């Protein structure tokens, strides 16, 4: 599993098309936006490990100005959004290959498990909607953006 994690001062996800167009499915203030990608070999163990890594990631500044605090220490929230394109392969040609991305039937429950595990760790979690055409709006804080893999 992969997650592109951004430290944000705010973030939201809105459905862009279809009968639910305009619906905000998730919004947070200070915290982390985690775009989560799943590949074929991933299972519950990877989802749990990724959630723990996100929750304990020390990217918020302490009193000394160093990035030494996790999201919990600053009262932050987490917005989890599925992102199959994190497994796009662009090494050849100009059109990405999606062969490494897991099928939706495998990826959806694992993305949900990441969110559930974060909640179990104590996080306030908002989510996008799987398979929806989503618009993600964020204000990156720092900017701080990291690619996590488990």
N, C-alpha and C positions, 0 to 999 in steps of 0.2 A: 504494500500500500504506500501511497504517496499523499502528502498534503502540502500544498503551497499555503503557508501561514503568513498572514500580514497583521502586524500590530496596528490597530485602528482606534480612532477617537469616536467613530460611528460607522455602522455598516447596515445595509438592508438589502433584501432581495424581493423583487416584485415580479409577478407573472406578467409576461409581455403580450401574450396572444391567447385566443380561445375564449371560452365562456367566463373564465376567471381573470381576464386581462385587467390589470390595475390592482389586483389584490396583493397586498404586502404579506408575504408568508413568514417573514422573520426580520427582526430588526434588533440591533444592539447599540449600546453606547460604547464606552471604553472597553476594549478587550481584544479578542483575536478573531479574524476571519480565516476559516480553514476550508480551503477548496480541496476536496478529498477525491482521489482517484483509486480505482481498484483494478488489479490485474488477475489473471487466471489462477495463480497459485495462492491467492489470499484467502484467509478464512477468519474465524472468530478470534484466534490468537493474535493475528496481525491487527485486527480492528481494536482489540483491547490494548495492545502495545502502543498503537498510534494515539489512542485517546490519552493514555498516560503520558506519552511524550508531549502532546499538545498542552495538557494541563500543567505539567511541571516545567515547561520551557521557560527559561529565565531571560525574558526580553524586555522587562519593564524596569525603569530606573529607580534605584533606591536613593536614600538621602545623600549618598556620596557621588551620585551622578552616573554610576556604573549600571549597566544592564545586568541586574542580579536578582530580580524578583519575578515570580511566576504570576500568571493572570489572577489567581486567587488572592494574592497578597495586595492587589490594587483594587479588589472588589469588581473585577472585570467579568465580562460575559464572553461567550463563544458563539459565533455564527458558523454552522456547518453546512456547506453546499457541495453537492456531488459534482464532480468535474472529470468526466471520462477523458477529456482532451489532455490531461496530464500524462496519459500513456500514448500520446501521438508520437509516431516515429517520423522524424524529418531528416534522417540521414541521407536519403536518396530522393532525388526529384524535388518537386515543388508542392506536391500534394501529400499531406500527412497520411500515414497508414495507422489505422486504429486496431490492428491485429492484437496488440498487447493489452488493450482495454478489455476488461471482463464484460460479459453479457449483462444486460440490465437485471436479469433474474438472479444473478449472483451478486452484482454490485449493490443493488438497493438494500437488501437486508444488512449488508456489511456497513454501508454508510449510516444506516439507522442504528446499528450497534455502536459505532463510534460516538454518535450523539448520546445514546443511552448510557454508555460507559462514562462519558464526561459528566452526565447528570449524577451518576452514582458516585463520582469522585467529589461532587459538590458544586459543579458548574451550573450556572444559569445558561441554558442553551436554546438558541433559535435555529431554525433550519429553513432551507429552501424546499422546493417540491421536486421530487425525483421525476425525471423525464419531461419536465415543464420547460417552456421557453422562458428563461429567467433573465431579468436584468439585475445585476449586482451593482449597488452604489456603495462607495466607501470613501472614507477619508483616512488615508494611510498616515500613520503617526510615526514620524522619524525621517524618512520612511524606513521601516523595518520589514523585510520580506525574506522568508527562509523556506527552502525545500526540505521537508522531512521525509525520510524513508524508513520503513521497518520491514 
